[in-house]
Amino acid sequence: MALKTVRPEFAQDTEFRWRFAQEVTNARRIHGLYTAQVIDSGADDDVPWLATVYVPGPSLQQVVREHGALPVRTVLLLVGGIAEALQAIHGAAVVHRDLKPANVLLAADGPRVIDFGIARAADAVALTGTGFRIGSPAFMAPEQALGQPATPATDVFALGSLAAYTAGGTQPFGEGPETTVLYRVVNEQPDLGRVPGDLHALLLRCLAKQPEDRPTPAEIIEAARNHPAAGRGLRFADDWLPTRVSTDITRRSDLPQDLATAFSPDVVAVQAPPGSDGAAQPLPEVPTALLPPPLPTVAAPATPAVGKPCRKDATWKTVLLLSALVVALGGTVGGVLLSHKLDRILAATGSAGDSPTAGDSPTAGDTGPDTPAPAADGPRPSDAASPATYTAAYTDAILTAPDDSYDFDIETGKLIPAQSTEWSVGHNANEFLIPTGSDAAVTPSGRPTPTDCSTAIDRHPATALDFSDLLAGRAFCVRSRSTHAIAIVRVISVTGNGPVKVSMDHYRSDG
């Protein structure tokens, strides 16, 4: 299952809590085949939380970013499945309001829409006053951009934008500052230049400026089913996704011994891969002495204060959370994240000898997860492997983000609007943000090599990249789990809520 906790600024708002409880109650009535079922919630707890079924697959945003535009047949199946999910959502009197590629997960048997209805709760809080908008500009409907009420037709517009992005590999209303994108959404026609022509008619109907001109989810399903490329059927067989994507999903589903790592800006995320029967399985080699007596299937979160990853004070409650995936309701709701360093957490609660890798156990003088641990007896698996080679894509790209509404794009070495792509380095007032699907480490040297970075990430991965640990002249590394490419970010200057200046290198992995 996935366990999601509310960000602190929302959790402290009484109006949000009331609406969150209402929306969760509505969401629990949704039982669509292509939605992630809500299991339980704790709307009245100190840190409100929501538990849903875990989906063993990447987000659509990750897939398009890593593999490019998808074939017409896949797009039609995707559109049909999401439209069916919208039927279930709208049938429960809920409007998603934030349908975007990051909120669609791809499984072997079809898509799953997640985080439905929660945006409505966030819309009401005081944070929506100055400069705060719920939703993603590139996938907003015109009425949302203009501050008008959202309806089921609002989700249909978002589905059209999502489908255009999937089929063409680019956002239909372009990129740039939020205000520029929203202006295009309201006033300009979508750019479908990269979308195959036989999808234009359906997508243009979904992207009509007036809500009443858009098709219903039932009409979208019928149009997708009757499209020649669909073969007069919307069946999610083994070949519904391109082979390269299916292989990636299979790899993600077979993670039992190698937990991957990612952290949101606000919480530590932990997940135990599901077993073949879909039930959560115990993690390997967890000392039974650390487990509490049997508890209900879903327990209220017992994490430390939301906003920072767990560091030293791990208890049995931390181990309990190893059966769930914790994510932030970021913007509205964050993406699905995976955790790492199980051995470090277990070592903090028991003897070093009980940990699967005792050499990584914190010492008495350890002050956090970024403090180097003593070397383990014997070589690590990574030490025995052949050294990887790297090719520089670019080096010494000097970038200055005026505030946290901009990210440093690793692929291009340019400044981009925040959250425009997944493989980019963002920041908030206190820290740099580790990209989704990547691992990171702070390096002792301000001029590390790609090999130095890979070694540091393998041995001492960072759970957070605090500004306090990254003064001018220091560096940190980011490594993509899918491509193993390396980014080296050297800090030139940081100013909290103000400008952040860095120098960035990007190296591709040759093997």
Secondary structure as GFF3:
##gff-version 3
##sequence-region A 1 511
A	DSSP	beta_strand	2	5	.	.	.	ID=ss1
A	DSSP	alpha_helix	8	11	.	.	.	ID=ss2
A	DSSP	alpha_helix	14	27	.	.	.	ID=ss3
A	DSSP	beta_strand	38	41	.	.	.	ID=ss4
A	DSSP	beta_strand	49	52	.	.	.	ID=ss5
A	DSSP	alpha_helix	60	67	.	.	.	ID=ss6
A	DSSP	alpha_helix	72	91	.	.	.	ID=ss7
A	DSSP	three_ten_helix	101	103	.	.	.	ID=ss8
A	DSSP	beta_strand	104	107	.	.	.	ID=ss9
A	DSSP	beta_strand	110	113	.	.	.	ID=ss10
A	DSSP	alpha_helix	118	123	.	.	.	ID=ss11
A	DSSP	three_ten_helix	126	128	.	.	.	ID=ss12
A	DSSP	three_ten_helix	137	139	.	.	.	ID=ss13
A	DSSP	alpha_helix	142	145	.	.	.	ID=ss14
A	DSSP	alpha_helix	152	168	.	.	.	ID=ss15
A	DSSP	alpha_helix	178	187	.	.	.	ID=ss16
A	DSSP	three_ten_helix	197	199	.	.	.	ID=ss17
A	DSSP	alpha_helix	200	206	.	.	.	ID=ss18
A	DSSP	three_ten_helix	211	213	.	.	.	ID=ss19
A	DSSP	alpha_helix	217	226	.	.	.	ID=ss20
A	DSSP	three_ten_helix	228	230	.	.	.	ID=ss21
A	DSSP	alpha_helix	243	253	.	.	.	ID=ss22
A	DSSP	three_ten_helix	288	290	.	.	.	ID=ss23
A	DSSP	alpha_helix	316	320	.	.	.	ID=ss24
A	DSSP	three_ten_helix	321	323	.	.	.	ID=ss25
A	DSSP	beta_strand	325	328	.	.	.	ID=ss26
A	DSSP	alpha_helix	342	349	.	.	.	ID=ss27
A	DSSP	three_ten_helix	352	354	.	.	.	ID=ss28
A	DSSP	three_ten_helix	358	360	.	.	.	ID=ss29
A	DSSP	alpha_helix	381	384	.	.	.	ID=ss30
A	DSSP	beta_strand	390	401	.	.	.	ID=ss31
A	DSSP	beta_strand	406	409	.	.	.	ID=ss32
A	DSSP	beta_strand	414	417	.	.	.	ID=ss33
A	DSSP	beta_strand	424	427	.	.	.	ID=ss34
A	DSSP	beta_strand	431	433	.	.	.	ID=ss35
A	DSSP	beta_strand	438	443	.	.	.	ID=ss36
A	DSSP	alpha_helix	450	459	.	.	.	ID=ss37
A	DSSP	beta_strand	465	466	.	.	.	ID=ss38
A	DSSP	three_ten_helix	467	469	.	.	.	ID=ss39
A	DSSP	beta_strand	475	480	.	.	.	ID=ss40
A	DSSP	beta_strand	486	494	.	.	.	ID=ss41
A	DSSP	beta_strand	500	509	.	.	.	ID=ss42
###
